[in-house]
Amino acid sequence: MTEATHEMLVRQDTPEGGDVGESRSLLSDGWRQLRRNWIFWASLVLITAFILMAVFPSLLTSQDPGASGALKDSHLPPSSEHLFGTNLQGRDVLARCIYGARASILVGVLTTLATLTVGSVIGILAGYFGGIFDTIFMRVTDIFFAIPLLLGGILFMSTFPNEVDSGYFAVVLKVVIALSILGWPSVARLMRGSALQVKPNDYVQAARALGASPWRIIRSHVLPNAMAPVIVVSMINLGAYIAAEATLSFLGIGLAEPAVSWGIDISGSLDYIRVAWWPLVFPSLFLSLAVLAFIMLGDAVRDAFDPRSR
């Protein structure tokens, strides 16, 4: 190669202005677009606030959410002493809204982790190995996928009702199991599709030609490159699981007293909406914002890292 040819190639590879620009990858481009999206920051602020409520509720309120007041304290309107008023039992509505974030966030996160793990394993095995593995795994997935999530959760919780002496985490775990059993098929189908897209790529074929074992190829090449859409969908599903937990608690087959849940408060205040609107409106508002925050975050991440949306 002559010196003139080399100089011409360097000039072609150099951005306008003469400086060598920063190498742009899909990750860097996605993060750059994400930082300019106000929806991402708004959802991040809301999620951070709800996580603080779930982990450190006592820092945000000094009221006991389970302490019942006197008869005169029932259905007090919002005031300086009780910013969100009190419910029928004289309990502070703000304190119950803050402490209620713990159960919802816990159910949402645990269910998301469970469905992500089970669905990813089944989906990637079906997509990579194909054949009889794909047929068996996908037919089982179709069976569970045909059952609506909420309806299946109602059937499960009705078949295995909570005992009177059931502990808090035992009830939470039961709700997580009920939602996880019917939540993993959508993740499995998505992971299978991603694995089928990654499998024919040159780096996977090169690893196979060099004698790498299937498990090494899956762990080092297929899984890292197929996880992005699954993680985005799992973020969106987290909001759906929070809404499902509140629905089960509202129907009286999910979390129950003395647990604090937005669904429990909504259910208990529905009959008294003509007397006092605040015990119903504020828990509903917290629930709606929590679900909306996770869905908005998932949508923002999907738009940023999906090349087809640009």
Order of alpha helices (4+ residues) and beta strands (2+ residues): alpha-alpha-alpha-alpha-alpha-alpha-alpha-alpha-alpha-alpha-alpha-alpha
